[in-house]
Amino acid sequence: MAQSVKIWFDAEADFLEVLFSDAPGFMRETDNDAIMERVDSQGNILGFSVLNVSQLAKDKPLYAQLLAENMA
C-alpha cells in the first residue's frame, strides 16, 4: 500500500518538514538538536522537521532516532 508524504522547505528559515499525516499533533525533541519529531497524543510519528538544512555536512548523513511510542 502506498503512503503519501508532504515535504515543505522554507529557504528563508532554512527549515525542512516532512509530514506522513495531517492529523493533529505536536513537536518533540529528538537526540539530535537539528531534528524534531511530530507525534500525536498516543506517540505515533506524524512526521519530522530539520533545522538549518543548508549547514548539514554534504559528505555524511544526518542521524536521529525517532521514538514512536506506538507504531501504526
C-alpha angles and dihedrals in degrees: 000000000000121000124203123221132193117221120195126186123186107191094189093054092035089229132141124193128187118192124193092181140018090219117129114270147135138245120256132186122254131200088273118070091215095055131068124182124219113219138171126235091275093052097254113150113248097173145302142245134216123209125208093015094173091058095058116116110258095209099058137036125253113243132202134153115233107210108207112182091203123025114207 
